Amino acid sequence: MSPNIITSRAFSLLRIKNALPLSSSSSSSRLIAQRSSRLLSSLSTRSTSIPKHTNLASVSWHPSTRSVPTSLFHTSSRACSSSEHDKTTPQKPETRPCWKCATPVPYLALICLNPSCKVVQTLAPGANYFELLGLSPEPTFDIDVRALRTKFFKIQQQVHPDSYSQNTNSDQVYAQQQSTLANKAYATLKEPLSRANYLLDLAQSPIHESESLDNPELLMEVMEARELLEDAQTEDEVQDLKNVNDARIQETCQGLSEAFKEKDLEKAKELAIKLQYWIRIQNVIRDWAAGKPIVADHV
């Protein structure tokens, strides 16, 4: 391993130490500092620009120095904002009047049931994504993704804007709105991470951008995974890393399932943040190519 890579990794570990919340244990900070010291000590027999007796605790970092991305310590933007579409209404009426002919239609109906009308309905206020896609009205982390996909395509067949290009302007507008919302709901629920974040939003316990991860052990594990990816030379090596990471994702998703069933929102938030890191590793593995550098912002 070249001196530049060792130096960069040691500096990255120190940045993790410095970025940890004040509530982090002193033993965790010492663990990270010790590892960075070991990395730098390996340079003692190499030619390097770091002075032999550098005080690691007092190192100051220039903005141009390669660093662990700030996003590593915060949650990523979620697929849906709580301000988009009102997602929580305790009780909804069974029916509502068609906007055009006033015929009572089921509250979540997409099309008016009146044979002489059959216009696309307006968005149903207060409906969450699970209801919109015809899933259980009770939001849950455990869903049948194949069934979700089938229901989504069925909805798009009913309200796809191209089917109403010759209709009135109102029909076209409402079809576009229904289709767009269905796309957004499907994109959110089909992926475990965005689904978990959406459930936390529904429970009014979202992960805020300002929240930091107070788990140095996890950050160390992420750094280790990144190092292994940087050092990988063959597709077989990367496949082994993929198998390990897939197991991490499966285990974390199982934990999320249990946390949501038990309504343990703090645990669910912790696991959602953890899953975010494994998904980033998954994306890097997917884009890996021999000799291609690992993009820091992705891990």
Residue, then its C-alpha position, 0 to 999 in steps of 0.5 A: m500500500s502506498p504512503n499516500i494511501i496510508t496517510s489519507r486513511a489515517f487522516s480520514l480516521l482522525r476526521i471521523k474522531n473530530a466529527l463525532p458528537l461530544s457525547s461519544s465515549s472517550s474510548s471510541s475516540r481513543l480507538i480511532a486515534q490509535r488506529s490512525s497512529r498505527l497507520l502512520s507508524s507504518l510509514s516510519t521506514r518510508s519517505t513521507s512528508i509527515p514529520k516523524h514526531t507529528n502530534l496527531a491530536s494537534v493536526s489541523w486540516h486544510p480544506s483542500t486535503r482529501s476528507v471523509p465527506t460531511s454527508l457521511f455523518h448525516t442522513s441523506s435527503r429522503a425520497c419524500s418530504s413530509s410537506e409534499h402530500d398530507k400523509t396522515t388522516p386518522q379517518k377518511p370518508e368512504t366516498r366522495p363526489c366525482w368532481k364532474c358529475a357528483t356521483p359518489v365514488p369510493y374515496l380512493a377511486l381513480i376513475c368515476l364509476n358513472p358509465s356516462c362520466k368515467v373521468v379521472q378523479t382528483l387526488a384523495p386528500g390525506a391518503n398515504y402511499f400504502e393506500l394509494l397503491g392499494l396495499s394495506p391501509e396500515p403502513t408496514f415495513d414488510i411488503d410484497v414488492r412483486a405485488l406492489r409492482t403489479k398494483f403500480f402498473k395497474i394504476q398506470q394503465q388507468v391514469h397514464p396521461d397519454s390515454y387522456s391526450q384527447n380529453t379535456n384539460s381537466d382530465q389531462v391535469y388530473a391524470q398527470q397528477q395521479s400518475t406522478l403521485a403513483n410514480k412517487a409512491y412506488a419509488t418510495l415503497k419499493e426500496p427498503l431505505s426510502r420505505a423506512n424513512y417514509l414510515l418514520d415520516l408517517a410516525q412524525s419521527p423523521i431523521h433530520e439532516s442535523e442528526s449525527l450518527d454516534n456510532p464510531e464502531l459502524l463508521m470504522e466498519v464502513m471505512e474498512a469496507r471502503e479500504l477493501l474495495e479500494d484494494a480489490q483487484t479482481e471481480d472475484e474479490v469484489q463479489d466476495l465483498k458484495n456477498v458480505n454487504d448483501a448479508r449486512i443489508q438483509e440483517t439490517c432490514q430484518g432489524l427494521s422489520e422488527a423495530f417497526k412491528e414493536k413501534d421502536l422508532e428510535k431503533a428504527k431510526e438507528l437502523a435506517i441510518k445504518l442501512q444508508y451506509w450499506i446501500r452506499i457500499q452497495n452502489v460503489i460495488r455495483d459501479w466498481a471497475a479494476g483501476k477505477p478510483i472509489v468516489a469519496d462522496h459515495v461512501 
